[in-house]
Amino acid sequence: MKSVKETLLERRSIRRYERQAIEQDKLDFIYEAIRNTPTSYNGQQFSVIVIDDQNLKEELWTITGQKQIKTCAVFMVFCVDYHKLKIANAAKGAEAPDFASTIDGYTVGVIDASQAMMSALIAAEAQGLATCCVGYIRTADPIKVSEILGLPKGVSIVCGLAIGYGREMPDLKPKLPVDTVIYKNHYSQDKDILPSIMDYDKAICEFNRSRSGDQTENDWVTHIADYHRHSMEHGIKKYLEEQLGLK
């Protein structure tokens, strides 16, 4: 097992994997870590679809264009899940409230599913496996992906996680400085954090120009703003209205 420090601070997103299956005991440890995830109210408002069928992974790769889905040993899709509570209430002759259709209900489910994904990521990385989070599984064509995975109403996609034995070791990407992320007692003033943010923007430019592998001229500020602009075009609201009844 890697140390906690190695697991958390040396993690990289890996997009190329060896053609090697993951041992069952390692998968079982990941599953137990997922199952023990802390959740809101202990409601456990999430589920995970584990995909190891190569044809299915390639179908999802065709939709998303994310090669790590095709090349990883296992691809996990983490979902908000209010379906299981609904059917359990029905079995007891009760009716579950329509919590999933509220902003708070969706937020609770996303938090639970996201924490479950981090549990899986840490458990995998600690065992020497490589990972890559894939948010595009939610945005590329969520209605089609939900149909492929057989997601019932009350279940919606949050994020995916590719897991396997890494075939590459990319440079460690710089992150925002601590003083732009961690604030004491109150949010810091713009004048105090802006210089560090702009220095970070320059650092990302230099990293992208000089890193091993594909090199770009991307900065951080405008590149992420463009990503957000593009993401707004995906129409996730319609999907969430269909799957969760989100108002």
ZIRAJO-V603873 format. One line per field, one symbol per residue. psi: psi as a letter, one per 40 degrees, with the letter a starting at -180 (. if undefined). burial: b if it has 24 or more other ideal C-beta (glycine too) atoms within 12 Angstrom, else e. A space follows every 10 residues. Layout:
psi=???
burial=???
This chain:
psi=hiidddddee hihhehiigh ihiddddddd dddddehhih efdffiihhh hehddddddd ddddehdddd eidhhhhhih hedddddddd defihiifdd eidddddddd dddddddddd ddddddeeii ihhgdedddd gdddddddef hiiehihdii hhhahieigi ihhiiiidee dhihdihiid dddddddddd ddddddddde iiahiiehad dddddddddd deeefddddd dddefh.
burial=eeeeeebeee bbbbbbbeee ebeeebbebb bebbeebebb eebbbbbbbb beeeeebeeb bebbebbbbb bbbbbbbbbb bbbebbeeee eeeeeeeebb beeebbebbb bbbbbbbbbb bbbbbbbebb bbbbbbbbbb bbbebbebbe bebbbbbbbb bbbbbbeeee eeeeeeeeeb eeeeeeeeee eeeeeebeeb bebbeebbee eeeeeeeeeb eeeeeeeeee eeebebeebb ebbbebe
